[in-house]
Amino acid sequence: MANECIPFKQPGTEVTGQASAAVTGKRFLAITGNMQTDGSITVAHATAAGRICGVAKYDAASGAKVGVIRGSKAVVPVTAGGTIAAGAEVEVGTNGQAVTKSAGVAVGYVETGATNGNDARVVLY
C-alpha cells in the first residue's frame, strides 16, 4: 500500500472507514456521513480548523475502505502543512494536514518539530 501511516505507539483503537472522497495516508479524517451497512464509518479529509475522527492509515480512492487510526495518546505521523515547533499544539490545515494551532480545534501536539510536507509526530488528543 502506498503512503502508509504506521503508528509510533498506539494505545487507542483502529476502525475501518469508507472514503466519501479520495484520501491520502497520514492525513486527518472527519466523519462525512452516516455509517455504512457493513458498520464502517464514512470519512474524508477533515475540514481546516475542524474536528477529526482519526488519521488515514494509507491512501484510498473514493468509495474504498481505509483504515482509521484513532485514540487519545496515539502517536502517529501526519503530513505537516507548514513549519511546526516542537511541543506545539496542532489543528487541521488544508487537505487534512497538521498545522500549528491558531483558531481551530486542537487535535493534538507534536513531539518534535516538523517542516512543510514532512511527517509531524503527532500525539492525538
Backbone hydrogen bonds, N-H to C=O, Kabsch-Sander energy under -0.5 kcal/mol:
donor,donor_aa,acceptor,acceptor_aa,energy
5,C,57,K,-4.1
6,I,4,E,-0.7
8,F,75,V,-2.8
9,K,75,V,-1.2
15,V,68,V,-2.2
17,G,66,V,-3.3
18,Q,41,I,-2.9
19,A,64,A,-2.8
20,S,43,V,-3.1
21,A,43,V,-0.6
23,V,60,A,-2.9
26,K,56,A,-2.6
27,R,24,T,-0.6
28,F,96,G,-3.2
29,L,54,G,-2.9
30,A,44,A,-2.6
32,T,42,T,-2.4
33,G,42,T,-0.7
36,Q,40,S,-3.2
39,G,36,Q,-2.1
41,I,16,T,-1.8
42,T,33,G,-0.5
43,V,18,Q,-2.2
43,V,41,I,-0.5
44,A,30,A,-1.5
46,A,28,F,-2.0
49,A,92,V,-2.6
50,G,47,T,-2.5
53,C,29,L,-3.0
54,G,29,L,-1.0
55,V,69,I,-2.2
56,A,27,R,-2.6
57,K,67,G,-2.7
59,D,2,A,-1.5
60,A,23,V,-2.3
63,G,19,A,-3.5
64,A,61,A,-2.3
66,V,17,G,-2.6
68,V,15,V,-2.9
69,I,55,V,-2.8
70,R,13,T,-1.4
73,K,124,L,-2.9
74,A,71,G,-2.1
75,V,9,K,-2.8
76,V,74,A,-0.6
76,V,122,V,-2.5
78,V,120,A,-2.3
79,T,26,K,-2.7
80,A,118,N,-3.2
81,G,98,A,-3.3
84,I,114,A,-2.9
87,G,110,V,-1.6
88,A,85,A,-2.2
90,V,108,G,-2.9
91,E,99,V,-2.5
93,G,97,Q,-3.6
96,G,46,A,-0.7
96,G,93,G,-1.2
97,Q,94,T,-1.6
98,A,79,T,-2.6
99,V,91,E,-2.2
101,K,89,E,-2.6
105,V,49,A,-1.3
107,V,90,V,-2.7
108,G,90,V,-0.9
109,Y,123,V,-1.5
110,V,88,A,-2.1
111,E,121,R,-2.4
114,A,84,I,-2.5
117,G,80,A,-3.0
118,N,115,T,-2.2
120,A,78,V,-3.1
122,V,76,V,-2.6
122,V,120,A,-1.2
123,V,109,Y,-3.3
124,L,74,A,-2.8
124,L,122,V,-0.7
125,Y,107,V,-2.2
